[in-house]
Amino acid sequence: MAMRPIATTRAMTGIPTGRLAVWWVIASEIVIFGGLLGSYIMHRLVNPQWANYAIHTNTWAGAFNTLVLLTSSLSAVLAHHAATHGDGKKAARYLWFTMAGGGIFIVVKAFEWTHEIQLGYTITANAFWAFYYTAAGLHALHVIAGVVIMGIISVDCLKNQELHRVELIGNYWHFVDLVWIFLFPLLYIAK
Protein backbone atom coordinates (compact mmCIF):
# COMPACT_ATOMS: atom_id res chain seq x y z
CA MET A 1 0.00 0.00 0.00
CA ALA A 2 1.43 3.36 -1.06
CA MET A 3 1.91 6.06 1.56
CA ARG A 4 -0.32 9.09 1.14
CA PRO A 5 0.90 12.56 2.07
CA ILE A 6 -0.23 13.75 5.49
CA ALA A 7 -1.93 16.78 3.95
CA THR A 8 -4.55 14.55 2.30
CA THR A 9 -5.21 12.28 5.26
CA ARG A 10 -5.87 14.72 8.07
CA ALA A 11 -6.61 18.33 8.77
CA MET A 12 -6.55 20.45 11.88
CA THR A 13 -10.30 21.00 11.50
CA GLY A 14 -11.08 17.29 11.45
CA ILE A 15 -12.42 17.75 7.94
CA PRO A 16 -10.50 15.95 5.17
CA THR A 17 -8.21 18.42 3.44
CA GLY A 18 -9.70 17.87 -0.03
CA ARG A 19 -13.24 18.51 1.18
CA LEU A 20 -12.14 21.64 3.02
CA ALA A 21 -10.34 22.89 -0.09
CA VAL A 22 -13.37 22.36 -2.31
CA TRP A 23 -15.60 24.24 0.13
CA TRP A 24 -13.09 27.10 0.19
CA VAL A 25 -13.16 27.19 -3.61
CA ILE A 26 -16.97 27.16 -3.61
CA ALA A 27 -17.07 29.95 -1.01
CA SER A 28 -14.78 32.12 -3.14
CA GLU A 29 -16.88 31.38 -6.22
CA ILE A 30 -20.01 32.43 -4.34
CA VAL A 31 -18.36 35.79 -3.75
CA ILE A 32 -17.44 36.13 -7.44
CA PHE A 33 -20.78 35.07 -8.87
CA GLY A 34 -22.69 36.83 -6.08
CA GLY A 35 -20.99 40.11 -6.91
CA LEU A 36 -21.57 39.66 -10.63
CA LEU A 37 -25.23 38.71 -10.23
CA GLY A 38 -25.85 41.41 -7.62
CA SER A 39 -24.37 44.00 -9.95
CA TYR A 40 -26.47 42.67 -12.83
CA ILE A 41 -29.68 42.87 -10.77
CA MET A 42 -28.93 46.44 -9.64
CA HIS A 43 -28.28 47.52 -13.23
CA ARG A 44 -31.34 45.67 -14.49
CA LEU A 45 -33.61 47.45 -11.99
CA VAL A 46 -32.54 50.89 -13.18
CA ASN A 47 -32.43 50.00 -16.89
CA PRO A 48 -35.92 48.86 -17.91
CA GLN A 49 -34.84 48.94 -21.56
CA TRP A 50 -32.79 45.81 -20.85
CA ALA A 51 -36.03 43.85 -21.18
CA ASN A 52 -35.97 44.75 -24.88
CA TYR A 53 -32.50 43.20 -25.18
CA ALA A 54 -33.31 40.14 -23.08
CA ILE A 55 -36.10 39.11 -25.47
CA HIS A 56 -33.37 38.25 -27.96
CA THR A 57 -31.87 35.54 -25.76
CA ASN A 58 -32.80 32.00 -26.73
CA THR A 59 -35.03 30.86 -23.85
CA TRP A 60 -35.43 27.38 -25.34
CA ALA A 61 -31.66 26.87 -25.51
CA GLY A 62 -31.34 28.08 -21.92
CA ALA A 63 -34.15 25.77 -20.78
CA PHE A 64 -32.61 22.81 -22.59
CA ASN A 65 -29.24 23.55 -20.98
CA THR A 66 -30.96 23.72 -17.59
CA LEU A 67 -32.37 20.23 -18.15
CA VAL A 68 -28.95 18.99 -19.30
CA LEU A 69 -27.19 20.35 -16.21
CA LEU A 70 -29.81 19.02 -13.79
CA THR A 71 -29.57 15.59 -15.41
CA SER A 72 -25.79 15.73 -15.22
CA SER A 73 -26.08 16.49 -11.50
CA LEU A 74 -28.09 13.30 -11.11
CA SER A 75 -25.33 11.28 -12.76
CA ALA A 76 -22.79 13.00 -10.44
CA VAL A 77 -24.85 11.84 -7.45
CA LEU A 78 -24.94 8.31 -8.88
CA ALA A 79 -21.16 8.45 -9.39
CA HIS A 80 -20.73 9.42 -5.74
CA HIS A 81 -23.03 6.58 -4.67
CA ALA A 82 -20.98 4.08 -6.69
CA ALA A 83 -17.73 5.48 -5.28
CA THR A 84 -18.93 5.21 -1.68
CA HIS A 85 -19.69 1.55 -2.36
CA GLY A 86 -16.19 0.99 -3.77
CA ASP A 87 -17.24 0.54 -7.40
CA GLY A 88 -14.74 2.74 -9.21
CA LYS A 89 -15.64 1.53 -12.70
CA LYS A 90 -19.31 2.35 -12.20
CA ALA A 91 -18.36 5.72 -10.69
CA ALA A 92 -16.21 6.45 -13.76
CA ARG A 93 -19.10 5.60 -16.10
CA TYR A 94 -21.41 7.99 -14.25
CA LEU A 95 -18.72 10.66 -14.33
CA TRP A 96 -18.55 10.20 -18.10
CA PHE A 97 -22.31 10.80 -18.29
CA THR A 98 -21.81 13.95 -16.23
CA MET A 99 -18.97 15.02 -18.53
CA ALA A 100 -21.20 14.40 -21.55
CA GLY A 101 -23.79 16.71 -20.00
CA GLY A 102 -21.14 19.39 -19.60
CA GLY A 103 -20.05 18.87 -23.19
CA ILE A 104 -23.63 19.16 -24.46
CA PHE A 105 -24.07 22.34 -22.44
CA ILE A 106 -20.98 23.91 -24.06
CA VAL A 107 -22.00 22.84 -27.59
CA VAL A 108 -25.49 24.33 -27.15
CA LYS A 109 -23.96 27.50 -25.71
CA ALA A 110 -21.59 27.74 -28.71
CA PHE A 111 -24.46 27.47 -31.21
CA GLU A 112 -26.53 29.93 -29.19
CA TRP A 113 -23.73 32.50 -29.01
CA THR A 114 -22.83 32.07 -32.67
CA HIS A 115 -26.41 32.89 -33.63
CA GLU A 116 -26.62 35.88 -31.27
CA ILE A 117 -23.30 37.29 -32.46
CA GLN A 118 -24.38 36.90 -36.09
CA LEU A 119 -27.43 39.01 -35.24
CA GLY A 120 -25.14 41.72 -33.84
CA TYR A 121 -25.70 40.98 -30.15
CA THR A 122 -22.05 41.10 -29.10
CA ILE A 123 -20.38 41.84 -25.80
CA THR A 124 -19.82 45.42 -26.96
CA ALA A 125 -23.43 46.01 -28.12
CA ASN A 126 -24.56 47.40 -24.76
CA ALA A 127 -24.34 46.79 -21.01
CA PHE A 128 -26.96 44.02 -21.03
CA TRP A 129 -25.01 41.95 -23.55
CA ALA A 130 -21.77 42.68 -21.67
CA PHE A 131 -23.29 41.25 -18.49
CA TYR A 132 -24.87 38.37 -20.41
CA TYR A 133 -21.63 37.22 -22.04
CA THR A 134 -19.56 37.83 -18.90
CA ALA A 135 -21.86 35.89 -16.57
CA ALA A 136 -22.66 33.08 -19.00
CA GLY A 137 -19.03 32.93 -20.18
CA LEU A 138 -17.65 32.72 -16.65
CA HIS A 139 -20.15 29.95 -15.96
CA ALA A 140 -19.15 28.13 -19.17
CA LEU A 141 -15.49 28.26 -18.09
CA HIS A 142 -16.50 26.60 -14.82
CA VAL A 143 -18.36 23.90 -16.75
CA ILE A 144 -15.26 23.25 -18.87
CA ALA A 145 -13.03 23.12 -15.77
CA GLY A 146 -15.43 20.66 -14.13
CA VAL A 147 -15.44 18.40 -17.18
CA VAL A 148 -11.62 18.39 -17.34
CA ILE A 149 -11.27 17.62 -13.62
CA MET A 150 -13.90 14.86 -13.87
CA GLY A 151 -11.93 13.33 -16.72
CA ILE A 152 -8.82 13.21 -14.55
CA ILE A 153 -10.74 11.75 -11.61
CA SER A 154 -12.45 9.15 -13.78
CA VAL A 155 -9.04 7.73 -14.77
CA ASP A 156 -8.28 7.07 -11.10
CA CYS A 157 -11.77 5.65 -10.60
CA LEU A 158 -11.13 3.05 -13.30
CA LYS A 159 -8.18 1.90 -11.17
CA ASN A 160 -10.41 2.00 -8.07
CA GLN A 161 -8.11 4.66 -6.60
CA GLU A 162 -8.84 7.98 -4.89
CA LEU A 163 -12.60 7.36 -4.96
CA HIS A 164 -13.12 10.08 -2.34
CA ARG A 165 -12.44 12.63 -5.11
CA VAL A 166 -15.79 11.77 -6.74
CA GLU A 167 -17.56 13.49 -3.85
CA LEU A 168 -15.32 16.53 -4.20
CA ILE A 169 -15.91 17.04 -7.92
CA GLY A 170 -19.60 16.30 -7.36
CA ASN A 171 -19.85 19.15 -4.85
CA TYR A 172 -18.17 21.48 -7.33
CA TRP A 173 -20.49 20.33 -10.12
CA HIS A 174 -23.60 20.89 -8.00
CA PHE A 175 -22.37 24.42 -7.31
CA VAL A 176 -21.92 25.03 -11.05
CA ASP A 177 -25.49 23.80 -11.60
CA LEU A 178 -26.81 26.00 -8.82
CA VAL A 179 -25.20 29.06 -10.39
CA TRP A 180 -26.99 28.23 -13.65
CA ILE A 181 -30.29 28.00 -11.75
CA PHE A 182 -29.78 31.69 -10.90
CA LEU A 183 -28.41 32.72 -14.29
CA PHE A 184 -31.15 31.14 -16.38
CA PRO A 185 -34.10 33.13 -15.01
CA LEU A 186 -32.11 36.36 -14.70
CA LEU A 187 -30.70 36.32 -18.23
CA TYR A 188 -33.36 34.43 -20.17
CA ILE A 189 -36.74 34.56 -18.45
CA ALA A 190 -36.89 37.97 -16.74
CA LYS A 191 -37.99 39.98 -19.74
Backbone as CSV, one residue per row, in Angstrom:
resi,resn,N_x,N_y,N_z,CA_x,CA_y,CA_z,C_x,C_y,C_z
1,MET,0.850,-1.182,0.000,0.000,0.000,0.000,0.892,1.241,0.000
2,ALA,0.615,2.150,-0.930,1.425,3.363,-1.058,1.094,4.335,0.067
3,MET,2.111,5.041,0.522,1.907,6.061,1.556,1.290,7.297,0.936
4,ARG,0.293,7.850,1.613,-0.319,9.090,1.142,0.243,10.242,1.953
5,PRO,0.388,11.398,1.332,0.895,12.556,2.073,-0.032,12.911,3.232
6,ILE,0.554,13.385,4.305,-0.226,13.749,5.489,-1.294,14.782,5.147
7,ALA,-0.992,15.696,4.263,-1.932,16.779,3.946,-3.266,16.257,3.410
8,THR,-3.285,15.067,2.828,-4.545,14.548,2.296,-5.258,13.623,3.266
9,THR,-4.597,13.251,4.358,-5.207,12.280,5.260,-5.749,12.888,6.543
10,ARG,-5.341,14.094,6.858,-5.874,14.717,8.069,-5.806,16.234,7.950
11,ALA,-6.609,16.872,8.742,-6.614,18.327,8.770,-6.850,18.764,10.204
12,MET,-6.382,19.946,10.542,-6.547,20.454,11.883,-8.025,20.575,12.252
13,THR,-8.869,20.818,11.257,-10.298,21.004,11.503,-11.040,19.689,11.719
14,GLY,-10.397,18.571,11.389,-11.084,17.295,11.453,-11.825,16.981,10.165
15,ILE,-11.802,17.927,9.242,-12.424,17.749,7.937,-11.313,17.332,6.973
16,PRO,-11.546,16.318,6.143,-10.504,15.954,5.174,-10.071,17.166,4.350
17,THR,-8.798,17.257,4.099,-8.213,18.423,3.437,-8.855,18.708,2.087
18,GLY,-9.080,17.674,1.281,-9.701,17.867,-0.032,-11.084,18.474,0.072
19,ARG,-11.882,17.973,1.001,-13.238,18.507,1.184,-13.182,19.964,1.623
20,LEU,-12.294,20.265,2.554,-12.142,21.641,3.023,-11.720,22.554,1.874
21,ALA,-10.801,22.084,1.040,-10.336,22.890,-0.093,-11.463,23.168,-1.077
22,VAL,-12.260,22.156,-1.371,-13.371,22.361,-2.312,-14.370,23.362,-1.750
23,TRP,-14.654,23.277,-0.458,-15.602,24.236,0.127,-15.030,25.652,0.138
24,TRP,-13.713,25.782,0.290,-13.090,27.104,0.187,-13.216,27.643,-1.232
25,VAL,-13.011,26.780,-2.215,-13.163,27.194,-3.613,-14.608,27.631,-3.864
26,ILE,-15.557,26.834,-3.409,-16.972,27.163,-3.612,-17.311,28.487,-2.922
27,ALA,-16.801,28.692,-1.710,-17.067,29.952,-1.007,-16.524,31.143,-1.793
28,SER,-15.334,31.008,-2.354,-14.777,32.118,-3.138,-15.574,32.332,-4.418
29,GLU,-16.060,31.256,-5.009,-16.881,31.378,-6.217,-18.229,32.024,-5.915
30,ILE,-18.765,31.772,-4.744,-20.013,32.426,-4.341,-19.804,33.935,-4.297
31,VAL,-18.665,34.364,-3.799,-18.358,35.793,-3.753,-18.278,36.363,-5.169
32,ILE,-17.597,35.650,-6.064,-17.436,36.135,-7.441,-18.784,36.204,-8.160
33,PHE,-19.502,35.089,-8.168,-20.784,35.069,-8.865,-21.820,35.940,-8.151
34,GLY,-21.762,35.973,-6.831,-22.689,36.825,-6.076,-22.507,38.292,-6.429
35,GLY,-21.253,38.727,-6.529,-20.988,40.112,-6.915,-21.443,40.403,-8.324
36,LEU,-21.171,39.481,-9.236,-21.567,39.659,-10.627,-23.088,39.700,-10.765
37,LEU,-23.770,38.753,-10.131,-25.234,38.713,-10.229,-25.889,39.880,-9.490
38,GLY,-25.327,40.250,-8.349,-25.848,41.410,-7.618,-25.723,42.683,-8.441
39,SER,-24.581,42.840,-9.084,-24.366,43.999,-9.950,-25.334,43.982,-11.128
40,TYR,-25.528,42.809,-11.713,-26.468,42.672,-12.833,-27.886,43.077,-12.392
41,ILE,-28.321,42.568,-11.254,-29.677,42.870,-10.773,-29.836,44.363,-10.520
42,MET,-28.843,44.998,-9.906,-28.930,46.438,-9.641,-29.017,47.220,-10.949
43,HIS,-28.218,46.846,-11.931,-28.284,47.522,-13.229,-29.608,47.250,-13.934
44,ARG,-30.083,46.045,-13.818,-31.342,45.670,-14.487,-32.512,46.476,-13.922
45,LEU,-32.509,46.707,-12.624,-33.611,47.447,-11.991,-33.672,48.900,-12.448
46,VAL,-32.538,49.486,-12.769,-32.535,50.892,-13.179,-32.472,51.063,-14.699
47,ASN,-32.465,49.965,-15.427,-32.429,50.003,-16.888,-33.569,49.156,-17.460
48,PRO,-34.788,49.662,-17.416,-35.922,48.862,-17.905,-35.805,48.495,-19.385
49,GLN,-35.019,49.249,-20.143,-34.844,48.938,-21.562,-34.103,47.610,-21.773
50,TRP,-33.472,47.090,-20.732,-32.788,45.808,-20.853,-33.766,44.695,-21.193
51,ALA,-35.023,44.853,-20.828,-36.032,43.845,-21.178,-36.123,43.701,-22.695
52,ASN,-35.940,44.797,-23.415,-35.970,44.745,-24.879,-34.782,43.972,-25.447
53,TYR,-33.664,43.968,-24.735,-32.496,43.204,-25.181,-32.639,41.733,-24.791
54,ALA,-33.189,41.511,-23.598,-33.315,40.143,-23.084,-34.247,39.290,-23.934
55,ILE,-35.188,39.919,-24.645,-36.097,39.113,-25.469,-35.360,38.428,-26.617
56,HIS,-34.142,38.846,-26.879,-33.369,38.250,-27.960,-32.517,37.057,-27.505
57,THR,-32.556,36.753,-26.208,-31.867,35.540,-25.757,-32.725,34.340,-26.131
58,ASN,-32.099,33.209,-26.312,-32.804,32.002,-26.732,-33.257,31.217,-25.495
59,THR,-34.500,31.482,-25.072,-35.030,30.864,-23.855,-35.068,29.346,-23.969
60,TRP,-35.373,28.830,-25.162,-35.434,27.375,-25.336,-34.054,26.747,-25.165
61,ALA,-33.026,27.395,-25.682,-31.662,26.868,-25.507,-31.276,26.898,-24.028
62,GLY,-31.628,27.983,-23.356,-31.343,28.083,-21.921,-32.091,27.031,-21.120
63,ALA,-33.356,26.785,-21.478,-34.150,25.774,-20.777,-33.584,24.374,-21.023
64,PHE,-33.203,24.105,-22.277,-32.606,22.810,-22.587,-31.318,22.615,-21.793
65,ASN,-30.488,23.651,-21.739,-29.238,23.547,-20.983,-29.504,23.360,-19.493
66,THR,-30.595,23.933,-18.991,-30.962,23.719,-17.588,-31.270,22.241,-17.355
67,LEU,-32.055,21.653,-18.245,-32.375,20.227,-18.147,-31.106,19.381,-18.230
68,VAL,-30.209,19.734,-19.134,-28.950,18.988,-19.296,-28.136,19.048,-18.012
69,LEU,-27.999,20.231,-17.422,-27.185,20.347,-16.207,-27.826,19.631,-15.028
70,LEU,-29.147,19.719,-14.898,-29.805,19.022,-13.792,-29.659,17.506,-13.943
71,THR,-29.762,17.020,-15.163,-29.568,15.591,-15.414,-28.132,15.190,-15.113
72,SER,-27.192,16.046,-15.484,-25.788,15.729,-15.215,-25.506,15.727,-13.710
73,SER,-26.242,16.521,-12.959,-26.083,16.491,-11.504,-26.559,15.152,-10.940
74,LEU,-27.619,14.608,-11.533,-28.091,13.296,-11.106,-27.005,12.241,-11.342
75,SER,-26.373,12.272,-12.500,-25.325,11.279,-12.757,-24.119,11.504,-11.835
76,ALA,-23.869,12.741,-11.414,-22.795,13.001,-10.442,-23.139,12.378,-9.087
77,VAL,-24.405,12.460,-8.706,-24.851,11.838,-7.452,-24.694,10.317,-7.550
78,LEU,-25.075,9.752,-8.692,-24.944,8.306,-8.877,-23.472,7.883,-8.880
79,ALA,-22.605,8.730,-9.419,-21.157,8.448,-9.385,-20.669,8.422,-7.945
80,HIS,-21.127,9.376,-7.157,-20.731,9.421,-5.743,-21.231,8.180,-5.010
81,HIS,-22.463,7.782,-5.294,-23.025,6.578,-4.666,-22.178,5.356,-5.009
82,ALA,-21.819,5.215,-6.278,-20.975,4.083,-6.690,-19.616,4.145,-6.005
83,ALA,-19.050,5.334,-5.910,-17.734,5.483,-5.282,-17.774,5.118,-3.801
84,THR,-18.838,5.529,-3.106,-18.928,5.210,-1.676,-19.105,3.710,-1.442
85,HIS,-19.564,2.998,-2.464,-19.690,1.549,-2.365,-18.489,0.827,-2.987
86,GLY,-17.436,1.576,-3.296,-16.189,0.988,-3.769,-16.196,0.518,-5.212
87,ASP,-17.162,0.952,-5.997,-17.244,0.544,-7.397,-16.707,1.662,-8.286
88,GLY,-15.399,1.681,-8.453,-14.745,2.740,-9.214,-15.123,2.755,-10.682
89,LYS,-15.288,1.580,-11.273,-15.641,1.535,-12.700,-17.030,2.111,-12.942
90,LYS,-17.953,1.796,-12.068,-19.305,2.353,-12.201,-19.277,3.864,-11.956
91,ALA,-18.496,4.287,-10.970,-18.357,5.724,-10.691,-17.796,6.443,-11.916
92,ALA,-16.803,5.842,-12.568,-16.214,6.448,-13.763,-17.253,6.580,-14.870
93,ARG,-18.064,5.534,-15.062,-19.099,5.603,-16.101,-20.083,6.732,-15.822
94,TYR,-20.488,6.889,-14.582,-21.408,7.990,-14.251,-20.726,9.349,-14.408
95,LEU,-19.454,9.413,-14.093,-18.724,10.664,-14.329,-18.682,10.987,-15.822
96,TRP,-18.552,9.964,-16.659,-18.549,10.203,-18.101,-19.897,10.748,-18.563
97,PHE,-20.990,10.243,-17.973,-22.314,10.798,-18.290,-22.380,12.268,-17.879
98,THR,-21.825,12.558,-16.708,-21.806,13.946,-16.234,-20.974,14.813,-17.174
99,MET,-19.827,14.288,-17.595,-18.975,15.019,-18.530,-19.692,15.243,-19.860
100,ALA,-20.441,14.251,-20.307,-21.201,14.401,-21.550,-22.222,15.532,-21.412
101,GLY,-22.853,15.610,-20.249,-23.786,16.712,-19.998,-23.090,18.061,-20.085
102,GLY,-21.903,18.155,-19.501,-21.138,19.393,-19.596,-20.765,19.712,-21.036
103,GLY,-20.389,18.676,-21.777,-20.052,18.873,-23.191,-21.249,19.341,-24.000
104,ILE,-22.399,18.738,-23.766,-23.628,19.157,-24.463,-23.945,20.606,-24.128
105,PHE,-23.813,20.968,-22.864,-24.065,22.345,-22.437,-23.204,23.318,-23.239
106,ILE,-21.918,23.017,-23.357,-20.981,23.909,-24.063,-21.307,23.973,-25.551
107,VAL,-21.650,22.850,-26.156,-21.995,22.844,-27.587,-23.245,23.691,-27.835
108,VAL,-24.265,23.522,-26.999,-25.487,24.329,-27.147,-25.159,25.805,-26.968
109,LYS,-24.347,26.111,-25.977,-23.956,27.497,-25.715,-23.204,28.067,-26.919
110,ALA,-22.349,27.278,-27.543,-21.588,27.742,-28.711,-22.525,28.069,-29.869
111,PHE,-23.491,27.198,-30.143,-24.459,27.472,-31.211,-25.304,28.705,-30.879
112,GLU,-25.717,28.791,-29.635,-26.529,29.925,-29.191,-25.764,31.239,-29.366
113,TRP,-24.524,31.274,-28.901,-23.732,32.496,-29.007,-23.406,32.832,-30.452
114,THR,-23.125,31.826,-31.246,-22.830,32.071,-32.666,-24.014,32.773,-33.322
115,HIS,-25.206,32.286,-33.052,-26.413,32.887,-33.627,-26.597,34.328,-33.127
116,GLU,-26.438,34.532,-31.832,-26.618,35.878,-31.269,-25.582,36.855,-31.818
117,ILE,-24.364,36.420,-31.935,-23.305,37.287,-32.458,-23.564,37.623,-33.919
118,GLN,-24.048,36.640,-34.692,-24.378,36.902,-36.092,-25.489,37.938,-36.229
119,LEU,-26.361,38.017,-35.235,-27.430,39.015,-35.238,-26.957,40.378,-34.733
120,GLY,-25.701,40.454,-34.303,-25.141,41.716,-33.842,-25.194,41.910,-32.341
121,TYR,-25.630,40.889,-31.615,-25.695,40.983,-30.151,-24.366,40.511,-29.576
122,THR,-23.404,41.423,-29.566,-22.051,41.104,-29.105,-21.827,41.679,-27.715
123,ILE,-20.708,41.351,-27.140,-20.384,41.835,-25.796,-20.247,43.356,-25.760
124,THR,-19.969,43.960,-26.905,-19.821,45.418,-26.958,-21.100,46.132,-27.401
125,ALA,-22.183,45.396,-27.643,-23.428,46.011,-28.124,-24.014,46.971,-27.099
126,ASN,-24.063,46.557,-25.855,-24.559,47.398,-24.758,-24.277,46.694,-23.434
127,ALA,-24.660,47.330,-22.338,-24.340,46.788,-21.012,-25.045,45.459,-20.749
128,PHE,-26.277,45.294,-21.248,-26.963,44.017,-21.033,-26.147,42.875,-21.627
129,TRP,-25.753,43.015,-22.891,-25.011,41.945,-23.546,-23.636,41.756,-22.909
130,ALA,-23.043,42.812,-22.382,-21.772,42.676,-21.670,-21.953,41.805,-20.427
131,PHE,-23.013,42.075,-19.659,-23.295,41.246,-18.487,-23.626,39.810,-18.906
132,TYR,-24.449,39.684,-19.934,-24.874,38.374,-20.411,-23.673,37.501,-20.761
133,TYR,-22.794,38.018,-21.612,-21.634,37.223,-22.036,-20.638,37.007,-20.893
134,THR,-20.495,37.988,-20.024,-19.565,37.834,-18.903,-20.055,36.763,-17.943
135,ALA,-21.322,36.851,-17.536,-21.864,35.885,-16.575,-21.947,34.487,-17.175
136,ALA,-22.518,34.385,-18.364,-22.657,33.076,-18.998,-21.291,32.515,-19.396
137,GLY,-20.374,33.381,-19.812,-19.029,32.934,-20.181,-18.244,32.440,-18.983
138,LEU,-18.326,33.162,-17.873,-17.651,32.722,-16.652,-18.216,31.375,-16.209
139,HIS,-19.529,31.232,-16.307,-20.147,29.955,-15.959,-19.663,28.853,-16.896
140,ALA,-19.607,29.134,-18.197,-19.150,28.131,-19.166,-17.709,27.697,-18.870
141,LEU,-16.866,28.626,-18.462,-15.490,28.261,-18.091,-15.482,27.303,-16.904
142,HIS,-16.401,27.507,-15.960,-16.503,26.604,-14.816,-17.004,25.224,-15.248
143,VAL,-17.898,25.189,-16.218,-18.362,23.904,-16.750,-17.187,23.166,-17.389
144,ILE,-16.420,23.866,-18.209,-15.260,23.249,-18.871,-14.258,22.739,-17.839
145,ALA,-13.968,23.541,-16.826,-13.033,23.120,-15.773,-13.552,21.867,-15.068
146,GLY,-14.849,21.829,-14.778,-15.433,20.662,-14.127,-15.306,19.411,-14.973
147,VAL,-15.547,19.549,-16.274,-15.441,18.403,-17.185,-13.994,17.888,-17.222
148,VAL,-13.035,18.792,-17.296,-11.621,18.386,-17.339,-11.234,17.670,-16.039
149,ILE,-11.617,18.238,-14.911,-11.273,17.622,-13.619,-11.950,16.260,-13.474
150,MET,-13.208,16.156,-13.914,-13.896,14.863,-13.868,-13.180,13.820,-14.718
151,GLY,-12.679,14.251,-15.863,-11.932,13.326,-16.716,-10.718,12.770,-16.001
152,ILE,-10.006,13.628,-15.304,-8.817,13.206,-14.551,-9.215,12.243,-13.431
153,ILE,-10.275,12.591,-12.714,-10.736,11.753,-11.605,-11.243,10.409,-12.116
154,SER,-11.905,10.406,-13.268,-12.453,9.152,-13.784,-11.348,8.143,-14.114
155,VAL,-10.170,8.630,-14.497,-9.042,7.729,-14.772,-8.647,6.990,-13.496
156,ASP,-8.589,7.723,-12.377,-8.284,7.070,-11.095,-9.407,6.130,-10.678
157,CYS,-10.638,6.505,-10.967,-11.772,5.646,-10.605,-11.682,4.296,-11.308
158,LEU,-11.265,4.312,-12.563,-11.126,3.055,-13.302,-10.140,2.109,-12.618
159,LYS,-9.170,2.684,-11.911,-8.176,1.897,-11.172,-8.632,1.640,-9.742
160,ASN,-9.845,2.100,-9.426,-10.406,1.997,-8.075,-9.529,2.726,-7.048
161,GLN,-8.976,3.862,-7.458,-8.113,4.664,-6.598,-8.742,6.046,-6.373
162,GLU,-8.445,6.610,-5.221,-8.844,7.985,-4.891,-10.352,8.213,-5.102
163,LEU,-11.161,7.253,-4.727,-12.602,7.356,-4.964,-13.244,8.499,-4.174
164,HIS,-12.582,8.958,-3.113,-13.124,10.083,-2.341,-13.212,11.364,-3.187
165,ARG,-12.431,11.435,-4.248,-12.443,12.625,-5.112,-13.763,12.781,-5.866
166,VAL,-14.501,11.693,-6.037,-15.789,11.765,-6.737,-16.741,12.691,-5.975
167,GLU,-16.727,12.587,-4.655,-17.558,13.488,-3.850,-17.128,14.940,-4.043
168,LEU,-15.839,15.171,-4.100,-15.315,16.531,-4.204,-15.725,17.178,-5.524
169,ILE,-15.535,16.462,-6.636,-15.912,17.042,-7.921,-17.432,17.138,-8.024
170,GLY,-18.136,16.222,-7.375,-19.602,16.301,-7.355,-20.084,17.571,-6.669
171,ASN,-19.469,17.915,-5.547,-19.851,19.150,-4.851,-19.608,20.370,-5.741
172,TYR,-18.470,20.384,-6.406,-18.166,21.483,-7.328,-19.212,21.535,-8.445
173,TRP,-19.542,20.374,-9.012,-20.490,20.332,-10.124,-21.877,20.805,-9.698
174,HIS,-22.292,20.440,-8.493,-23.598,20.892,-8.002,-23.597,22.414,-7.837
175,PHE,-22.464,22.968,-7.407,-22.371,24.424,-7.314,-22.519,25.066,-8.686
176,VAL,-21.838,24.505,-9.688,-21.924,25.034,-11.051,-23.380,24.993,-11.531
177,ASP,-24.079,23.910,-11.238,-25.493,23.796,-11.605,-26.335,24.833,-10.875
178,LEU,-26.054,25.030,-9.606,-26.806,26.004,-8.816,-26.634,27.421,-9.374
179,VAL,-25.435,27.752,-9.781,-25.198,29.063,-10.389,-26.079,29.219,-11.631
180,TRP,-26.161,28.158,-12.447,-26.987,28.234,-13.649,-28.461,28.421,-13.293
181,ILE,-28.895,27.845,-12.189,-30.291,28.001,-11.751,-30.593,29.478,-11.477
182,PHE,-29.601,30.243,-11.075,-29.776,31.688,-10.897,-29.631,32.430,-12.224
183,LEU,-28.662,32.017,-13.028,-28.406,32.717,-14.291,-29.566,32.575,-15.275
184,PHE,-30.114,31.388,-15.398,-31.149,31.138,-16.385,-32.331,32.092,-16.243
185,PRO,-32.963,32.198,-15.082,-34.100,33.132,-15.015,-33.685,34.600,-15.165
186,LEU,-32.531,34.960,-14.634,-32.106,36.356,-14.698,-31.784,36.792,-16.117
187,LEU,-31.130,35.938,-16.885,-30.703,36.320,-18.231,-31.714,35.960,-19.308
188,TYR,-32.504,34.923,-19.102,-33.365,34.426,-20.173,-34.851,34.660,-19.937
189,ILE,-35.311,34.520,-18.706,-36.745,34.564,-18.452,-37.228,35.952,-18.068
190,ALA,-36.471,36.657,-17.233,-36.888,37.973,-16.740,-36.842,38.988,-17.880
191,LYS,-37.952,39.095,-18.573,-37.994,39.979,-19.736,-38.834,41.143,-19.395
